[in-house]
Amino acid sequence: MVRTGFDWAVIDLQHGAIGTDSVVPLLSAVQGAGAEAWVRTQATNYAQANWALDMGADVVVVPQIGSAAQAREAVAFCRYAPDGHRSWGPVRAALRPASAPRQRVYLMIEDTDGLAESEAICATPGLDGILIGTADLTLSLAGTVSDVLGGATFDAVRTIVEACTRHGLDVAAYGGSQEMTTACAENGIRTVAVAADYEVLHEGAQAALAQARGSYAAQGARF
């Protein structure tokens, strides 16, 4: 996947079918291919964010942040004293080259609580960016996932983007479709996850199978 030429990839401990024992090999694979390696932790598992940084993640993403207090606590776990209370033990992170960008911390705003406190969340010292959870945000706004491109969602997205801009933060979001990727670009989001690996695999397999069946339709071949 990363040798395709993506700029960044997320190793997903929140929804992905992997455990922490897979993180270091995946970090090695992503970074070895020249892409930036992000790790999304399980919600409220701030110690896991500390650990992912120790393992050398370029970026950690902490999901489901609904208040400024949560934001401060999450970021504090990712910063050494006096800026936070991250425990010293960089392990693989100690091997990062001096020319590498500093490790960064993103938080996810993905419900109406986080939306209401987006200004205060974005003002958190030590924070580098926000990853907008558009699907959960849509559900929290009383829609369904199919409404993710609707006006209510993107009114909320623009509110978050504007807060990020005021505080000098990067803003990221999940694409998942050409329409969503375009909507993200039109709303000032410059860091976009194009698709999940299983989606790309499924679509590629469908295309390959359709082509094969079309080529051998008369012969009745099995694939």
Secondary structure, DSSP 8 states (H G I E B T S, - for coil): -GGGT-SEEEEETTTSS--GGGHHHHHHHHHHTT-EEEEE--TT-HHHHHHHHHTT-SEEEE----SHHHHHHHHHTTS-TTT----S--GGGGGS-TTS---EEEEEE-SHHHHHTHHHHHT-TT--EEEE-HHHHHHHTT--GGGTTSHHHHHHHHHHHHHHHHTT-EEEEE--SHHHHHHHHHTT--EEE---HHHHHHHHHHHHHHHHHHHTTTTT---
